[in-house]
Amino acid sequence: MLKKMAALTFFVALAYLAPLKIFGATSELDIPYVPNGGAKQQLDLFLPDGKGFPTVMFVHGGSLTQGDRKEAPYRQIGEAFQKSGIGCAVISYRLADKTRWPAQPEDVAAAFAWLKRNIASRGGDRSKLFLVGHSSGALLVALVSSDEKYLKKFGLNLNDAAGCVPIGSLLTNWFDFNSMSEEQRRKLFERSYLNLFGNVETFIDHFPASHVNGRMPPILILIAEQEQYQPPILESAGEFAALSKKAGAQVEIEVLKDRNHMNTIYGMVKTDDLTLLRIIKFIRK
């Protein structure tokens, strides 16, 4: 009995002296990524077994005015990455119906900075952080991966992201403002979506194509087959890729066969989904 007690005392003391970290599949929910932030400035973290795994930060869509990480299928996407041996942080961000632009990309950058600081303590490789987003979330991850001012606020730069995967979003400006009168522009910006930006200059600046440079991480643009032309996402991706190539950045474009805007993202809940597997291939490469 005394020997058992001595052994127990020894292991308890050892635990205090050298805490043992056990890295297994786990989920952490409702993590604030900014001090004193609201519910929209939180993330849910899905971690696989082991150590040294890459991690995806997933950003939902919703035209910048709706959506949340708690809605389907976002948690399930996090779990699909987790089951595939890849960490996933599914984030919420302040929506533009209540918070003016550029609060949205600022939140994406803040969440990424939190991951950069904290993923290693949870077993992940902080040099293997990838930004993935759908629809307006795709625009946000591409913007944070091209316009360095957002990450610089947190002492980071574009090279701190290992890669970026925008899914289903225009990345270039599609309006011909030069052909419009001042009155036409004014009426255009009275519309609900453009009103988020207030003026032409801010609207053009919010497109990733306005900030293309050679320091961007590798980018894989995914486009559903049924959304190539309306809106002209494929043409926009081609323009973005051409600008990137000229700047010395690496951009790939892939069209997802038999997919539309929404089933592209809903399919990713399955570990054998072609979109999910394509992203994993990009991460592994």
Secondary structure as UniProt FT lines:
FT   HELIX           2..17
FT   STRAND          26..32
FT   TURN            35..36
FT   TURN            39..40
FT   STRAND          42..47
FT   STRAND          53..59
FT   TURN            63..65
FT   TURN            69..70
FT   TURN            72..73
FT   HELIX           74..83
FT   TURN            84..85
FT   STRAND          87..91
FT   TURN            96..98
FT   TURN            101..102
FT   HELIX           103..118
FT   HELIX           120..122
FT   STRAND          124..134
FT   HELIX           136..144
FT   TURN            145..146
FT   HELIX           149..152
FT   TURN            153..155
FT   HELIX           158..160
FT   STRAND          163..167
FT   HELIX           177..179
FT   HELIX           182..188
FT   TURN            189..190
FT   TURN            192..193
FT   HELIX           194..196
FT   HELIX           200..205
FT   HELIX           208..211
FT   TURN            214..215
FT   STRAND          219..224
FT   HELIX           225..227
FT   HELIX           233..247
FT   STRAND          251..256
FT   TURN            257..258
FT   TURN            261..262
FT   HELIX           263..266
FT   HELIX           267..269
FT   TURN            271..272
FT   HELIX           274..284
//
